[in-house]
Structures are given as structure tokens and as C-alpha cells.
Amino acid sequence: MNKRKRRTILKGRAGFTLIELMVVMIILGLLAALVAPRMFGKLGKAKTNAAYTQIQMFGTALDSFRLDVGRYPTSAEGLEALISPVSGADDWNGPYLKKTEIPLDPWNQPYLYESPGKNGDYDLYSLGADKAEGGEGENTDVVSWKGLK
């Protein structure tokens, strides 16, 4: 192949200029800036839903414990009473959870359990992402005595 034919072939090739690539990168950046906050908002709601579902699961296990033993675990016994026998619970028929460990809430904190509770036979709750009482959105407390908002 001679030099003339090679030049003709190379001139006919199309490519992207730096400006075109920069425009595409800017458009992708703008799209990511619009979509990312919405996705992170859904992540917070998903964690709250997961905490509420776990609290309901604990509630079922606590009710099974009460049916067998005749009472809910005390605050001192805690949720551990659902996976290993406690003294004074002769009719314990557990474990009442499938897991061998008490799961943490979605924010990697232990669930808080009080029995007797201020709001019922027991209070079971997570403090949310801020790890403090109260809050809104992802920081809201997820509690056993109210339904999910």
C-alpha cells in the first residue's frame, strides 16, 4: 500500500475532539447530580423500613417467649433471652430467633429493649441514624409501639 492511499484512509476516519468529550462528561455529571440525591433519600427510607421489619420480627419472638414462659424477658435479660435460656424460665422452648446472635439495627447499633415498657408490656426501639432520641427522616426513632409512617 503506498503513502497516498494510507493518507486518504486516515483522513476519512472520524474521531471525537476534546471539546466533544468534555461536553459528554459535563452532561453525565449533571445527570449524576440530579439522580444521586434521590437514590440516597431512598436508602434512608429503606433502612428505616428494615428496622421496623426487624422490630416486628422481635415482637413475634417476644410473644412466643411470653407464651412459653408466661412473661416477657426483663430489661436485664434483654433480647438475649430469645436465643439462650435464662434462669427462672423453666418452660423456655427457644431459641425464638433463627440467628445465633441478636442482629444490630441498620445503623449498626443494638436495639434498645425495656420491660416493662413505658408504652406497653415492653418497649423495643432504634434511635435511627443520629443515635439520639427524636429526629425526622432517617434520624427518626423506629419504635415497637407505633406503626411505620
Biotite code that builds the C-alpha atoms (Angstrom):
import biotite.structure as struc

atoms = struc.array([
    struc.Atom([0.000, 0.000, 0.000], chain_id="A", res_id=1, res_name="MET", atom_name="CA", element="C"),
    struc.Atom([1.508, 3.309, -0.936], chain_id="A", res_id=2, res_name="ASN", atom_name="CA", element="C"),
    struc.Atom([1.607, 6.506, 1.143], chain_id="A", res_id=3, res_name="LYS", atom_name="CA", element="C"),
    struc.Atom([-1.175, 8.235, -0.773], chain_id="A", res_id=4, res_name="ARG", atom_name="CA", element="C"),
    struc.Atom([-3.720, 5.520, -0.077], chain_id="A", res_id=5, res_name="LYS", atom_name="CA", element="C"),
    struc.Atom([-2.785, 5.455, 3.650], chain_id="A", res_id=6, res_name="ARG", atom_name="CA", element="C"),
    struc.Atom([-3.288, 9.220, 3.973], chain_id="A", res_id=7, res_name="ARG", atom_name="CA", element="C"),
    struc.Atom([-6.679, 9.011, 2.286], chain_id="A", res_id=8, res_name="THR", atom_name="CA", element="C"),
    struc.Atom([-7.745, 6.255, 4.673], chain_id="A", res_id=9, res_name="ILE", atom_name="CA", element="C"),
    struc.Atom([-6.533, 8.193, 7.743], chain_id="A", res_id=10, res_name="LEU", atom_name="CA", element="C"),
    struc.Atom([-8.264, 11.415, 6.646], chain_id="A", res_id=11, res_name="LYS", atom_name="CA", element="C"),
    struc.Atom([-11.559, 9.560, 6.310], chain_id="A", res_id=12, res_name="GLY", atom_name="CA", element="C"),
    struc.Atom([-11.503, 8.327, 9.949], chain_id="A", res_id=13, res_name="ARG", atom_name="CA", element="C"),
    struc.Atom([-13.777, 10.183, 12.306], chain_id="A", res_id=14, res_name="ALA", atom_name="CA", element="C"),
    struc.Atom([-12.880, 10.748, 15.962], chain_id="A", res_id=15, res_name="GLY", atom_name="CA", element="C"),
    struc.Atom([-14.021, 12.708, 18.971], chain_id="A", res_id=16, res_name="PHE", atom_name="CA", element="C"),
    struc.Atom([-12.497, 16.037, 19.783], chain_id="A", res_id=17, res_name="THR", atom_name="CA", element="C"),
    struc.Atom([-11.578, 17.086, 23.295], chain_id="A", res_id=18, res_name="LEU", atom_name="CA", element="C"),
    struc.Atom([-14.493, 19.542, 23.332], chain_id="A", res_id=19, res_name="ILE", atom_name="CA", element="C"),
    struc.Atom([-16.991, 16.803, 22.446], chain_id="A", res_id=20, res_name="GLU", atom_name="CA", element="C"),
    struc.Atom([-15.648, 14.565, 25.196], chain_id="A", res_id=21, res_name="LEU", atom_name="CA", element="C"),
    struc.Atom([-15.860, 17.419, 27.728], chain_id="A", res_id=22, res_name="MET", atom_name="CA", element="C"),
    struc.Atom([-19.492, 18.117, 26.778], chain_id="A", res_id=23, res_name="VAL", atom_name="CA", element="C"),
    struc.Atom([-20.386, 14.456, 27.320], chain_id="A", res_id=24, res_name="VAL", atom_name="CA", element="C"),
    struc.Atom([-18.600, 14.425, 30.699], chain_id="A", res_id=25, res_name="MET", atom_name="CA", element="C"),
    struc.Atom([-20.476, 17.565, 31.818], chain_id="A", res_id=26, res_name="ILE", atom_name="CA", element="C"),
    struc.Atom([-23.828, 16.065, 30.795], chain_id="A", res_id=27, res_name="ILE", atom_name="CA", element="C"),
    struc.Atom([-23.056, 12.844, 32.711], chain_id="A", res_id=28, res_name="LEU", atom_name="CA", element="C"),
    struc.Atom([-22.024, 14.885, 35.762], chain_id="A", res_id=29, res_name="GLY", atom_name="CA", element="C"),
    struc.Atom([-25.280, 16.856, 35.699], chain_id="A", res_id=30, res_name="LEU", atom_name="CA", element="C"),
    struc.Atom([-27.328, 13.671, 35.412], chain_id="A", res_id=31, res_name="LEU", atom_name="CA", element="C"),
    struc.Atom([-25.483, 12.126, 38.361], chain_id="A", res_id=32, res_name="ALA", atom_name="CA", element="C"),
    struc.Atom([-26.056, 15.290, 40.428], chain_id="A", res_id=33, res_name="ALA", atom_name="CA", element="C"),
    struc.Atom([-29.799, 15.038, 39.791], chain_id="A", res_id=34, res_name="LEU", atom_name="CA", element="C"),
    struc.Atom([-30.185, 11.304, 40.377], chain_id="A", res_id=35, res_name="VAL", atom_name="CA", element="C"),
    struc.Atom([-27.832, 10.702, 43.345], chain_id="A", res_id=36, res_name="ALA", atom_name="CA", element="C"),
    struc.Atom([-29.781, 12.682, 45.988], chain_id="A", res_id=37, res_name="PRO", atom_name="CA", element="C"),
    struc.Atom([-32.969, 10.813, 45.133], chain_id="A", res_id=38, res_name="ARG", atom_name="CA", element="C"),
    struc.Atom([-31.230, 7.463, 45.456], chain_id="A", res_id=39, res_name="MET", atom_name="CA", element="C"),
    struc.Atom([-29.662, 8.358, 48.826], chain_id="A", res_id=40, res_name="PHE", atom_name="CA", element="C"),
    struc.Atom([-33.077, 9.516, 50.063], chain_id="A", res_id=41, res_name="GLY", atom_name="CA", element="C"),
    struc.Atom([-34.489, 6.109, 49.235], chain_id="A", res_id=42, res_name="LYS", atom_name="CA", element="C"),
    struc.Atom([-31.578, 4.438, 51.036], chain_id="A", res_id=43, res_name="LEU", atom_name="CA", element="C"),
    struc.Atom([-32.502, 6.206, 54.289], chain_id="A", res_id=44, res_name="GLY", atom_name="CA", element="C"),
    struc.Atom([-36.144, 5.159, 53.943], chain_id="A", res_id=45, res_name="LYS", atom_name="CA", element="C"),
    struc.Atom([-35.061, 1.591, 53.197], chain_id="A", res_id=46, res_name="ALA", atom_name="CA", element="C"),
    struc.Atom([-33.020, 1.464, 56.418], chain_id="A", res_id=47, res_name="LYS", atom_name="CA", element="C"),
    struc.Atom([-35.995, 2.758, 58.399], chain_id="A", res_id=48, res_name="THR", atom_name="CA", element="C"),
    struc.Atom([-38.235, 0.105, 56.819], chain_id="A", res_id=49, res_name="ASN", atom_name="CA", element="C"),
    struc.Atom([-35.663, -2.589, 57.593], chain_id="A", res_id=50, res_name="ALA", atom_name="CA", element="C"),
    struc.Atom([-35.506, -1.502, 61.252], chain_id="A", res_id=51, res_name="ALA", atom_name="CA", element="C"),
    struc.Atom([-39.297, -1.573, 61.514], chain_id="A", res_id=52, res_name="TYR", atom_name="CA", element="C"),
    struc.Atom([-39.414, -5.055, 59.972], chain_id="A", res_id=53, res_name="THR", atom_name="CA", element="C"),
    struc.Atom([-36.765, -6.321, 62.419], chain_id="A", res_id=54, res_name="GLN", atom_name="CA", element="C"),
    struc.Atom([-38.699, -4.836, 65.346], chain_id="A", res_id=55, res_name="ILE", atom_name="CA", element="C"),
    struc.Atom([-41.820, -6.691, 64.175], chain_id="A", res_id=56, res_name="GLN", atom_name="CA", element="C"),
    struc.Atom([-39.765, -9.910, 63.949], chain_id="A", res_id=57, res_name="MET", atom_name="CA", element="C"),
    struc.Atom([-38.530, -9.345, 67.513], chain_id="A", res_id=58, res_name="PHE", atom_name="CA", element="C"),
    struc.Atom([-42.134, -8.722, 68.580], chain_id="A", res_id=59, res_name="GLY", atom_name="CA", element="C"),
    struc.Atom([-43.200, -12.113, 67.246], chain_id="A", res_id=60, res_name="THR", atom_name="CA", element="C"),
    struc.Atom([-40.295, -13.804, 69.037], chain_id="A", res_id=61, res_name="ALA", atom_name="CA", element="C"),
    struc.Atom([-41.068, -11.931, 72.273], chain_id="A", res_id=62, res_name="LEU", atom_name="CA", element="C"),
    struc.Atom([-44.706, -13.031, 72.079], chain_id="A", res_id=63, res_name="ASP", atom_name="CA", element="C"),
    struc.Atom([-43.604, -16.657, 71.606], chain_id="A", res_id=64, res_name="SER", atom_name="CA", element="C"),
    struc.Atom([-41.297, -16.323, 74.625], chain_id="A", res_id=65, res_name="PHE", atom_name="CA", element="C"),
    struc.Atom([-44.226, -14.961, 76.665], chain_id="A", res_id=66, res_name="ARG", atom_name="CA", element="C"),
    struc.Atom([-46.498, -17.843, 75.623], chain_id="A", res_id=67, res_name="LEU", atom_name="CA", element="C"),
    struc.Atom([-43.910, -20.386, 76.757], chain_id="A", res_id=68, res_name="ASP", atom_name="CA", element="C"),
    struc.Atom([-42.528, -18.702, 79.886], chain_id="A", res_id=69, res_name="VAL", atom_name="CA", element="C"),
    struc.Atom([-45.545, -16.670, 80.981], chain_id="A", res_id=70, res_name="GLY", atom_name="CA", element="C"),
    struc.Atom([-43.803, -13.295, 80.857], chain_id="A", res_id=71, res_name="ARG", atom_name="CA", element="C"),
    struc.Atom([-41.657, -11.134, 78.633], chain_id="A", res_id=72, res_name="TYR", atom_name="CA", element="C"),
    struc.Atom([-37.896, -11.078, 79.230], chain_id="A", res_id=73, res_name="PRO", atom_name="CA", element="C"),
    struc.Atom([-36.886, -8.471, 81.791], chain_id="A", res_id=74, res_name="THR", atom_name="CA", element="C"),
    struc.Atom([-34.769, -5.470, 80.817], chain_id="A", res_id=75, res_name="SER", atom_name="CA", element="C"),
    struc.Atom([-31.799, -7.155, 82.480], chain_id="A", res_id=76, res_name="ALA", atom_name="CA", element="C"),
    struc.Atom([-32.308, -10.380, 80.487], chain_id="A", res_id=77, res_name="GLU", atom_name="CA", element="C"),
    struc.Atom([-32.794, -8.361, 77.315], chain_id="A", res_id=78, res_name="GLY", atom_name="CA", element="C"),
    struc.Atom([-33.197, -9.742, 73.830], chain_id="A", res_id=79, res_name="LEU", atom_name="CA", element="C"),
    struc.Atom([-30.517, -12.354, 74.563], chain_id="A", res_id=80, res_name="GLU", atom_name="CA", element="C"),
    struc.Atom([-33.296, -14.328, 76.286], chain_id="A", res_id=81, res_name="ALA", atom_name="CA", element="C"),
    struc.Atom([-34.663, -15.052, 72.815], chain_id="A", res_id=82, res_name="LEU", atom_name="CA", element="C"),
    struc.Atom([-31.606, -17.075, 71.773], chain_id="A", res_id=83, res_name="ILE", atom_name="CA", element="C"),
    struc.Atom([-30.355, -18.633, 75.018], chain_id="A", res_id=84, res_name="SER", atom_name="CA", element="C"),
    struc.Atom([-32.192, -19.845, 78.141], chain_id="A", res_id=85, res_name="PRO", atom_name="CA", element="C"),
    struc.Atom([-32.400, -17.566, 81.163], chain_id="A", res_id=86, res_name="VAL", atom_name="CA", element="C"),
    struc.Atom([-32.636, -18.553, 84.801], chain_id="A", res_id=87, res_name="SER", atom_name="CA", element="C"),
    struc.Atom([-36.181, -18.766, 86.134], chain_id="A", res_id=88, res_name="GLY", atom_name="CA", element="C"),
    struc.Atom([-37.599, -19.568, 82.698], chain_id="A", res_id=89, res_name="ALA", atom_name="CA", element="C"),
    struc.Atom([-38.182, -23.296, 83.117], chain_id="A", res_id=90, res_name="ASP", atom_name="CA", element="C"),
    struc.Atom([-40.591, -23.543, 80.181], chain_id="A", res_id=91, res_name="ASP", atom_name="CA", element="C"),
    struc.Atom([-38.187, -21.790, 77.786], chain_id="A", res_id=92, res_name="TRP", atom_name="CA", element="C"),
    struc.Atom([-38.619, -23.506, 74.415], chain_id="A", res_id=93, res_name="ASN", atom_name="CA", element="C"),
    struc.Atom([-36.272, -21.474, 72.218], chain_id="A", res_id=94, res_name="GLY", atom_name="CA", element="C"),
    struc.Atom([-34.329, -20.273, 70.520], chain_id="A", res_id=95, res_name="PRO", atom_name="CA", element="C"),
    struc.Atom([-37.040, -17.918, 69.280], chain_id="A", res_id=96, res_name="TYR", atom_name="CA", element="C"),
    struc.Atom([-34.889, -16.395, 66.547], chain_id="A", res_id=97, res_name="LEU", atom_name="CA", element="C"),
    struc.Atom([-33.234, -18.216, 63.646], chain_id="A", res_id=98, res_name="LYS", atom_name="CA", element="C"),
    struc.Atom([-29.961, -16.334, 64.081], chain_id="A", res_id=99, res_name="LYS", atom_name="CA", element="C"),
    struc.Atom([-27.472, -17.224, 66.782], chain_id="A", res_id=100, res_name="THR", atom_name="CA", element="C"),
    struc.Atom([-26.806, -13.544, 67.525], chain_id="A", res_id=101, res_name="GLU", atom_name="CA", element="C"),
    struc.Atom([-29.141, -10.624, 68.119], chain_id="A", res_id=102, res_name="ILE", atom_name="CA", element="C"),
    struc.Atom([-28.968, -8.538, 64.942], chain_id="A", res_id=103, res_name="PRO", atom_name="CA", element="C"),
    struc.Atom([-27.968, -4.882, 65.118], chain_id="A", res_id=104, res_name="LEU", atom_name="CA", element="C"),
    struc.Atom([-30.165, -2.166, 63.671], chain_id="A", res_id=105, res_name="ASP", atom_name="CA", element="C"),
    struc.Atom([-29.410, -0.939, 60.122], chain_id="A", res_id=106, res_name="PRO", atom_name="CA", element="C"),
    struc.Atom([-27.137, 1.767, 61.599], chain_id="A", res_id=107, res_name="TRP", atom_name="CA", element="C"),
    struc.Atom([-25.007, -0.896, 63.373], chain_id="A", res_id=108, res_name="ASN", atom_name="CA", element="C"),
    struc.Atom([-26.317, -0.121, 66.850], chain_id="A", res_id=109, res_name="GLN", atom_name="CA", element="C"),
    struc.Atom([-28.034, -2.529, 69.249], chain_id="A", res_id=110, res_name="PRO", atom_name="CA", element="C"),
    struc.Atom([-31.794, -2.312, 69.570], chain_id="A", res_id=111, res_name="TYR", atom_name="CA", element="C"),
    struc.Atom([-32.941, -0.882, 72.894], chain_id="A", res_id=112, res_name="LEU", atom_name="CA", element="C"),
    struc.Atom([-35.294, -3.047, 74.972], chain_id="A", res_id=113, res_name="TYR", atom_name="CA", element="C"),
    struc.Atom([-37.137, -2.238, 78.199], chain_id="A", res_id=114, res_name="GLU", atom_name="CA", element="C"),
    struc.Atom([-39.602, -4.450, 80.022], chain_id="A", res_id=115, res_name="SER", atom_name="CA", element="C"),
    struc.Atom([-41.894, -3.383, 81.463], chain_id="A", res_id=116, res_name="PRO", atom_name="CA", element="C"),
    struc.Atom([-42.056, -0.543, 78.986], chain_id="A", res_id=117, res_name="GLY", atom_name="CA", element="C"),
    struc.Atom([-43.414, 2.978, 79.289], chain_id="A", res_id=118, res_name="LYS", atom_name="CA", element="C"),
    struc.Atom([-45.653, 2.391, 76.246], chain_id="A", res_id=119, res_name="ASN", atom_name="CA", element="C"),
    struc.Atom([-46.726, -1.220, 76.764], chain_id="A", res_id=120, res_name="GLY", atom_name="CA", element="C"),
    struc.Atom([-45.582, -4.574, 78.123], chain_id="A", res_id=121, res_name="ASP", atom_name="CA", element="C"),
    struc.Atom([-42.214, -3.864, 76.510], chain_id="A", res_id=122, res_name="TYR", atom_name="CA", element="C"),
    struc.Atom([-40.573, -1.063, 74.544], chain_id="A", res_id=123, res_name="ASP", atom_name="CA", element="C"),
    struc.Atom([-38.289, -2.040, 71.691], chain_id="A", res_id=124, res_name="LEU", atom_name="CA", element="C"),
    struc.Atom([-36.749, 0.674, 69.565], chain_id="A", res_id=125, res_name="TYR", atom_name="CA", element="C"),
    struc.Atom([-33.876, 2.012, 67.480], chain_id="A", res_id=126, res_name="SER", atom_name="CA", element="C"),
    struc.Atom([-32.708, 5.623, 67.698], chain_id="A", res_id=127, res_name="LEU", atom_name="CA", element="C"),
    struc.Atom([-32.147, 5.898, 63.936], chain_id="A", res_id=128, res_name="GLY", atom_name="CA", element="C"),
    struc.Atom([-29.177, 7.314, 62.073], chain_id="A", res_id=129, res_name="ALA", atom_name="CA", element="C"),
    struc.Atom([-28.452, 10.124, 64.553], chain_id="A", res_id=130, res_name="ASP", atom_name="CA", element="C"),
    struc.Atom([-28.328, 7.717, 67.542], chain_id="A", res_id=131, res_name="LYS", atom_name="CA", element="C"),
    struc.Atom([-30.289, 10.254, 69.619], chain_id="A", res_id=132, res_name="ALA", atom_name="CA", element="C"),
    struc.Atom([-33.924, 10.444, 70.689], chain_id="A", res_id=133, res_name="GLU", atom_name="CA", element="C"),
    struc.Atom([-36.296, 12.181, 68.311], chain_id="A", res_id=134, res_name="GLY", atom_name="CA", element="C"),
    struc.Atom([-35.419, 13.365, 64.848], chain_id="A", res_id=135, res_name="GLY", atom_name="CA", element="C"),
    struc.Atom([-37.001, 13.329, 61.422], chain_id="A", res_id=136, res_name="GLU", atom_name="CA", element="C"),
    struc.Atom([-36.433, 11.411, 58.224], chain_id="A", res_id=137, res_name="GLY", atom_name="CA", element="C"),
    struc.Atom([-33.611, 8.893, 58.575], chain_id="A", res_id=138, res_name="GLU", atom_name="CA", element="C"),
    struc.Atom([-32.944, 10.254, 62.085], chain_id="A", res_id=139, res_name="ASN", atom_name="CA", element="C"),
    struc.Atom([-36.411, 9.362, 63.366], chain_id="A", res_id=140, res_name="THR", atom_name="CA", element="C"),
    struc.Atom([-36.738, 6.747, 66.088], chain_id="A", res_id=141, res_name="ASP", atom_name="CA", element="C"),
    struc.Atom([-38.200, 3.420, 64.967], chain_id="A", res_id=142, res_name="VAL", atom_name="CA", element="C"),
    struc.Atom([-40.345, 2.070, 67.801], chain_id="A", res_id=143, res_name="VAL", atom_name="CA", element="C"),
    struc.Atom([-42.427, -1.019, 68.539], chain_id="A", res_id=144, res_name="SER", atom_name="CA", element="C"),
    struc.Atom([-45.470, 0.843, 69.866], chain_id="A", res_id=145, res_name="TRP", atom_name="CA", element="C"),
    struc.Atom([-46.226, 2.830, 66.701], chain_id="A", res_id=146, res_name="LYS", atom_name="CA", element="C"),
    struc.Atom([-46.663, 1.835, 63.082], chain_id="A", res_id=147, res_name="GLY", atom_name="CA", element="C"),
    struc.Atom([-44.319, 2.915, 60.322], chain_id="A", res_id=148, res_name="LEU", atom_name="CA", element="C"),
    struc.Atom([-45.037, 6.377, 58.910], chain_id="A", res_id=149, res_name="LYS", atom_name="CA", element="C"),
])
